[in-house]
Amino acid sequence: MLIDILYILLFPYYIMLLYWITGLGKLNAKKKIKKQKHYPISIVVAFRNEAEHIANLLTDLHEQDYSKELFEVILVDDHSLDGSTEVVSKNSVGQTNVKLLKLTDKTGKKAAIRKGVEATKHNVIVTTDADCRLNPSWLSTLAISFEPQEDHLVTAPVRFLSSSIWQRVFQTEQAALMAATAGTIANHNGFICNGANMMFPKALYLELTAEDLKAEIASGDDVFLLHAIKKKLGMRAKIKFVANITAVVKTGFPSSFSAWLHQRLRWAEKSKKYQDKSSILHGFVILLANFSLLAALCCAIFGALAWANLVLLFVLKWMSDFTLLIAVRHWFKVKGAFFNSFLLSLLYPFYSMLIALLSLLLRPEWKGRKI
């Protein structure tokens, strides 16, 4: 029967969600209070055209409860056209631990990060983005979670600052991405992370080549670093996720529909270059699940499937997704998760397939630059 085929197509998706949720359970089980650690850290921020936001980041960095003598901030300008460097100079007066560099011979975020890391004087690197807002205990929370002589990568939650219904719906998607990040990392098979909230050893980063980090691809400074570390170290790779609300970095939601669309296209573009087996498998399972729901809808429209069966398929997937959101509520709260996950479940099959198709036709933009 057709309904049986559709259940079979969706079955890998439910197994995948169960895998993520069991990983999240391991994170919660390991929760315990650790003593604060103090060691030197270099924070690297690559930016382009961030005059509107970078002053807030500098304020948040200045207000960190980590000793100012123990961390430096390296800001690398990627050919900004909006006066960002002037804003940095004005807002970093008297802050001796802040250093501004300019990318001259190359372009792109990966080149800017490489320049910044090479200029650091400490052995532990933290990256974030210029449009982020940070909790005063952000850096100390990351430091507690990182073992400088043992760990290879630590990442932590990133959430959008959302206000409208549209933004809150896609905040729900972000929560699901964080759940996938945390759950797979806890199961020692991480496949995504976010460069707005990452920590790693300088020496390991500098060992990786341009080919390892896919330097020819404009985006993916974060996920290709994760994949390169997994490939280089195999089962020896020690990768962690910090499931703590004080480690959450907040960033603005894309300012317009066009900006949001190009952000999704950038994500789709870099996924074409994935060689990591876990990334490819997870992406295929998600695509298959959304295709199954669209196929079920078409079958219902043409009378090949009862509408009741379509509703049942949808509800089962929606409630599975909602269960995943519940699993991260302690460190990634989502307002109106029940209602917003319902709306996202309605939109996601159409939206994901549309992005996949558009990524074949359009070149995404970033900060006024085609990539």
Salt bridges, closest charged atoms under 4 A:
GLU50 OE1 - HIS53 ND1 2.88
GLU50 OE2 - LYS367 NZ 2.64
ASP60 OD2 - ARG133 NE 2.65
ASP78 OD2 - ARG369 NH1 2.88
ASP129 OD1 - LYS109 NZ 3.01
GLU147 OE2 - LYS37 NZ 2.57
GLU150 OE1 - LYS238 NZ 3.29
ASP151 OD2 - LYS240 NZ 2.92
GLU173 OE1 - ARG264 NH2 2.55
GLU207 OE1 - LYS232 NZ 3.52
ASP221 OD1 - LYS109 NZ 3.67
ASP222 OD1 - LYS270 NZ 3.76
GLU269 OE1 - LYS272 NZ 3.27
ASP276 OD1 - LYS230 NZ 2.91
ASP321 OD2 - LYS317 NZ 3.01
GLU365 OE2 - LYS370 NZ 3.47
